[in-house]
Every structure is written in structure tokens, then in C-alpha cells.
Amino acid sequence: MATVVRTCVEPALPCPKKRRLESEDGEKPRPWRIRLGERAKGIRNPIREIMDTIAGKENPAKPLVSLAQGDPSCYPHLRPSSEMVASLSHAVTSGLNNGYQPSQGSARCRAQLAAFFNAPSRPTLQPKDIFMTLGCSEALSHCIGALAAPGSNLLLPRPGFPLYQVLCDYHGVEVRYYDLLPNSGWQCDIGAIAKLADENTCGLLINNPSNPCGTVFSREHLVEVLDKATELRLPVIADEVYAGMGFARPYVSCASASAKVPILSVCALSKRWLAPGWRIGWVTVYDADGAFAEAGVPETLLKMCQVSLGPSAPLQAAIPEILTSVPDGCPWHRDVLAALEASARCCVRRCRATKGLEVAAEPEGSMYLMVRIQPGVLDVEDDVQFAGKLLEEESVAVLPGQCFLAPGFFRVVFAAPVEVLEDAWDRIEEFCRRHVRVKASPGPGPCAAPPEEVA
């Protein structure tokens, strides 16, 4: 018997009449109903606004050397370990990690992170205390959004990562800045924190190790800052994406420095594990006396995770092996810190030998150095002009301090190998030699301000 194959053909739908672009009498059509979201329209990124004015203006006769982008993976000597790559490869090829994960993240991934970031002075972390995110930026956004009560303000460090301000603006949170003092090793101005806080302050953001300063706070200083937070009853958002990246001083987490303060700590694979493009991060909730739980913070973080549904399943599946294969102090980790320290020392040495520049405070970790432009020595108006002219003449890219609310400084990323940095500093030194004023005298602009006033 012949097999009858039935082909299902949907009936043709009537073709709707096309709307006329103009009416019969020639009148213009009504405008489309398109309006912008106020929060999205108001987003501004200070780094991009400043850098877009000088982008593409490098000297075509010299190869570009960028000391501007905080990406540790740009050079082959700083890459994820072979064990990390193998873990991710297995997670992808196993065929077991192709589906949706719980919004908060996979239980196995969160359990391993809880064990890795457990603070001895606090109750043992549980998987429920970890919230997976699409990188550290989303983790920061979740934390700020969770605390963004109407009319609230958040205390941010200055100099500081510009994204903090961007996220506060987006979530409708007023920003108040406390200073990091360059002549005190970029430590927090604790007195300023007390003066800035009021009944509407929703939290204190601490970045340690620091971007852009390269500071690693001592345990003693962290205790002082967190004692002030306890006194003011302020929860802390701890940007600890550079956790484990202290080479001149051991890294101490906020949670291990105080058991009294409720802390939302953010981290990711981007820096310490050298994989910014993998885009996986997390929030760790260190509660104290149930303050976060009582306020509903964990539930709110979960709701925010339910919007983006978290990072990719293979990355979450690889996390347990990644954390166990390259723990703090393993050969790979030691080699990374040694390379960063060698590069940092190179930058400090070359900066101190360059007329018109000085090191505000030696870097102790992360991968950043803030260089002060000595007032009145160079014929540049400010740090933005310095960065622009340096790019135009020497094809060396740095970020002006104004990107970080630190006029009179510029930031150097020392993630490049020493030989690349030596070449970059040869050019910087030659640039400064050409631009030394004939008669050094304080001129206008931030570069002429007294040192403590440019913090």
C-alpha cells in the first residue's frame, strides 16, 4: 500500500492593506510613539566621554602602546591557567551544561564559592549566600539596586572607578564622595566618612585592592574603616574584584576584618583569575545579626538575578575546578603576582626618574599606579591635555585622572611585561623632557593645585 504523505499547508492569510505614508489629502503621517527611558538616556560614562575626545589621535609613525585598559589578559604572560582552560573546555564538551540554571546560580558552583570565600570570624557561608552574575559590573549593579531606597545616598571613594557613579545615577542614588589621601598611601579619610553620612545614607562602598590607586589596605586600616561603618550603622558594599592580588602587602577581605558589619562583597574571574572576557561574577552576602535578612536584601538580590538569569551554564560548571586548581599561593598565582610586582617596580623607578612626574604612593597590588603631574613643571594645562598630547606625540595611551575624579594625576596600567613598559616609559620620559617649562612656575588648572587638594 502506498504511503500517503500529508502536507499541512496553512491557509493563506489576507494581506493587510499597507498604511499610506501620507493620507489621501497629503497630510503628514502621525509620528511614531517612541520616547526614551529617562534612566537609560541619562547614562554617561566619564572615561568614555574623556577618551572619545582623544581616541584615534595616536602618532601614526609609532606603534601604539596602551597603558590605559585594565585588561590583564592583553599580553601572553598573564593568561588563565591551563587548568582553568581545561575545566571550561570539559564543561562545554561534556554535554551536561547546556540548560538553564537556577536564577541565583547552580548549587554546586555556589557551594564551592561559599567555601572559598568563607571568613573565619563569621558564620560559615552557605550556597544561599552567593548570587551569580554576569561579571562584576552586574554584581555591583545588583548591590546598589538592592539598597537604592528612595532618597538614599551612597558613599563612594575618590579617586574611584567611574562605574560606581554611573550605577548610582541609573538607580537614582545620590553620590557622596569620601577622599583617598595620596600623601597617606591612598588610605580612606575616615573623618570625612563620618561627616558625609546622614539618615539617608544607604551604605559605604570600599574598593580594596584599589582601582585606580593600586593600594592594598592593611588589616589595621580596614578595621578602622569598618569600625566607623559599625558606629554609623552603615552596610558595606565591598568591591573585591582584585582579591588575592596583593604583592607588597597581604590582601585582607572586609569580611575577615570585621564580624559586625553587614557586607555585600563582589568579585569575578576577571582580575585575579585573568579572565575578564568570561563574564562571570558573584555577590557574597555576609550578614551580621540578620540585618540584611530582616531588610529583605537576599530576596531582592534574587529578584534582580531573575531578570538576567545569571552567567552561562558551562562557566558555572567550571567554577569548582577553577577554584581548586589555582588556589592562592599555587605556582601559577605566585608567578602572576611576581610579574605584576616586577612591572610595578619598573613603573615606579621610571616615573621617579622622569622630570615633571612623581609617584603619589607606591602600588601594593591590583595592576594600577596613579602618577602625579608636578604642578607648574610641564607646559600642559591639565591631565586631560597631558594624556591627549602624549598619545598624539608618542602613541602611549594613559587615562587622565579626571576620569577618576583625581585631576592632576594620570593612571598607568602595569599589566604589560617589563620590556613593553620600558619602551612606554622611554617615550613618556622623552615627552616630558620636551614639555618642561622654560621657567617652572605654577600655572592654572588642576596641575597647579597643592598635592592634598587633588585627592
KATA-V343630 format. One record per backbone hydrogen bond with DSSP energy under -1.0 kcal/mol. NH is the residue of the N-H (numbers start at 1). CO is the residue of the C=O. E is the energy in kcal/mol with one decimal. If there is no record, write none. Layout:
# KATA-V343630
[[NH CO E] [NH CO E]]
This chain:
# KATA-V343630
[[23 27 -1.5] [26 23 -2.1] [34 32 -1.9] [41 37 -2.9] [42 38 -1.6] [43 40 -1.3] [49 45 -2.4] [50 46 -2.2] [51 47 -3.0] [52 48 -2.5] [54 51 -1.2] [55 51 -1.4] [57 54 -1.3] [59 391 -1.3] [62 59 -1.9] [65 395 -2.6] [67 397 -2.9] [71 69 -1.9] [74 71 -1.3] [78 75 -1.7] [85 81 -2.1] [86 82 -2.4] [87 83 -2.3] [88 84 -2.2] [89 85 -2.6] [90 86 -2.5] [91 87 -2.0] [92 88 -1.9] [93 89 -2.7] [94 90 -1.9] [105 102 -1.5] [110 106 -2.4] [111 107 -2.3] [112 108 -1.8] [113 109 -2.0] [114 110 -2.3] [115 111 -1.8] [116 112 -2.2] [117 113 -2.5] [122 119 -2.2] [129 126 -2.4] [130 127 -1.7] [131 283 -2.2] [132 104 -2.6] [133 281 -2.8] [135 133 -1.7] [139 135 -1.3] [140 136 -2.6] [141 137 -2.2] [142 138 -2.7] [143 139 -2.1] [144 140 -2.6] [145 141 -2.8] [146 142 -2.4] [147 143 -1.3] [149 147 -2.3] [152 149 -2.0] [153 200 -2.1] [154 174 -2.6] [155 203 -2.2] [156 176 -2.7] [158 178 -1.6] [164 161 -1.7] [166 162 -1.8] [167 163 -2.8] [168 164 -2.3] [169 165 -2.7] [170 166 -2.2] [171 167 -2.2] [173 168 -3.2] [174 152 -2.3] [176 154 -2.2] [178 156 -2.6] [180 158 -2.8] [181 187 -2.6] [184 181 -1.4] [185 182 -1.1] [186 181 -2.4] [189 179 -2.4] [190 188 -1.5] [193 189 -1.4] [194 190 -1.6] [195 191 -1.6] [196 192 -2.1] [197 193 -1.6] [201 198 -1.8] [202 153 -3.2] [204 235 -2.1] [205 155 -2.8] [206 237 -2.4] [208 239 -1.6] [210 215 -2.4] [214 210 -1.5] [222 218 -2.4] [223 219 -2.6] [224 220 -1.9] [225 221 -2.5] [226 222 -2.9] [227 223 -2.4] [228 224 -1.8] [229 225 -1.9] [230 226 -2.3] [231 227 -2.4] [232 228 -2.3] [234 229 -2.7] [236 262 -2.6] [237 204 -2.2] [238 264 -2.5] [239 206 -2.6] [240 238 -1.2] [240 266 -2.0] [243 240 -1.8] [245 242 -1.8] [247 364 -1.9] [248 364 -2.3] [258 254 -1.1] [263 286 -2.7] [264 236 -3.0] [265 284 -2.6] [266 238 -2.7] [267 282 -1.8] [269 280 -1.9] [274 271 -1.3] [275 269 -1.9] [278 275 -1.4] [279 276 -1.0] [281 133 -2.4] [282 267 -2.2] [283 131 -2.4] [284 265 -3.1] [285 129 -2.7] [286 263 -3.1] [291 288 -1.6] [294 290 -2.7] [295 291 -1.6] [297 292 -2.3] [300 296 -1.8] [301 297 -2.7] [302 298 -2.2] [303 299 -1.9] [304 300 -2.0] [305 301 -2.2] [306 302 -1.7] [307 304 -1.2] [309 305 -2.5] [316 312 -1.9] [317 313 -2.5] [318 314 -1.7] [319 315 -1.1] [322 318 -2.3] [323 319 -2.7] [324 320 -1.7] [325 321 -2.1] [326 322 -1.5] [330 327 -2.0] [334 330 -2.8] [335 331 -2.5] [336 332 -2.0] [337 333 -2.3] [338 334 -2.5] [339 335 -2.2] [340 336 -2.3] [341 337 -2.5] [342 338 -2.3] [343 339 -2.0] [344 340 -2.5] [345 341 -2.6] [346 342 -1.9] [347 343 -2.1] [348 344 -2.4] [349 345 -2.6] [350 346 -2.5] [351 347 -2.6] [352 348 -2.2] [354 351 -1.6] [357 354 -1.7] [358 372 -1.9] [360 370 -1.1] [364 214 -3.5] [365 214 -1.3] [366 245 -2.1] [369 412 -2.0] [371 410 -3.0] [372 358 -2.9] [373 408 -2.8] [374 356 -2.7] [377 374 -1.6] [379 435 -2.8] [380 378 -1.2] [386 382 -2.1] [387 383 -2.4] [388 384 -2.3] [389 385 -2.9] [390 386 -2.5] [391 387 -1.8] [392 388 -2.3] [393 389 -2.7] [394 390 -2.3] [395 391 -1.4] [397 65 -2.3] [399 411 -1.5] [401 409 -3.1] [403 400 -1.9] [404 401 -2.0] [405 402 -1.1] [406 401 -2.6] [409 406 -1.3] [410 371 -1.9] [411 399 -3.0] [412 369 -2.8] [413 67 -1.7] [414 367 -1.9] [421 417 -2.1] [422 418 -2.9] [423 419 -1.4] [424 420 -2.3] [425 421 -2.9] [426 422 -2.0] [427 423 -1.7] [428 424 -2.3] [429 425 -2.8] [430 426 -2.1] [431 427 -2.6] [432 428 -2.6] [433 429 -2.3] [434 430 -1.9] [435 431 -1.3] [437 377 -3.0] [448 445 -2.0] [449 446 -1.8] [453 450 -1.2] [454 451 -1.4]]
